[in-house]
Amino acid sequence: MATEFATLEVSQNGDVTIIGFGGREILDQINIASCREQIVELVKQNQSKTLAFEMSGVRFIPSGMLGLLASLRDTVDRIQIRHPS
């Protein structure tokens, strides 16, 4: 079951936490620090081994979001980027 967690759409499939951005084309209005805190908390709550980012419809990722993805490397065993546009 998918739930909305602030600006994120979150679902769980086994030990994989899937994060979506609601089909936004541009991720420039997302608060990066807030997203990181939310994602780290979700990973802890769900005991996730894999964090998957659903990028359907996303056409532009600001550098801050790329930094966020890189900063999460030590949080989980694997990070996946799904359906990049």
ChimeraX attribute file (.defattr): number of C-alpha atoms within 10 A of each C-alpha:
attribute: neighborCount
match mode: 1-to-1
recipient: residues
	/A:1	6
	/A:2	11
	/A:3	10
	/A:4	13
	/A:5	14
	/A:6	11
	/A:7	15
	/A:8	17
	/A:9	17
	/A:10	22
	/A:11	17
	/A:12	17
	/A:13	10
	/A:14	11
	/A:15	13
	/A:16	20
	/A:17	21
	/A:18	22
	/A:19	23
	/A:20	20
	/A:21	20
	/A:22	16
	/A:23	14
	/A:24	15
	/A:25	15
	/A:26	14
	/A:27	17
	/A:28	14
	/A:29	9
	/A:30	16
	/A:31	12
	/A:32	16
	/A:33	12
	/A:34	11
	/A:35	17
	/A:36	16
	/A:37	10
	/A:38	15
	/A:39	21
	/A:40	14
	/A:41	12
	/A:42	18
	/A:43	18
	/A:44	12
	/A:45	9
	/A:46	13
	/A:47	14
	/A:48	21
	/A:49	16
	/A:50	19
	/A:51	25
	/A:52	18
	/A:53	20
	/A:54	20
	/A:55	21
	/A:56	17
	/A:57	15
	/A:58	18
	/A:59	13
	/A:60	13
	/A:61	13
	/A:62	12
	/A:63	10
	/A:64	15
	/A:65	18
	/A:66	11
	/A:67	11
	/A:68	15
	/A:69	16
	/A:70	11
	/A:71	11
	/A:72	16
	/A:73	12
	/A:74	9
	/A:75	16
	/A:76	16
	/A:77	11
	/A:78	14
	/A:79	20
	/A:80	13
	/A:81	14
	/A:82	14
	/A:83	11
	/A:84	11
	/A:85	10
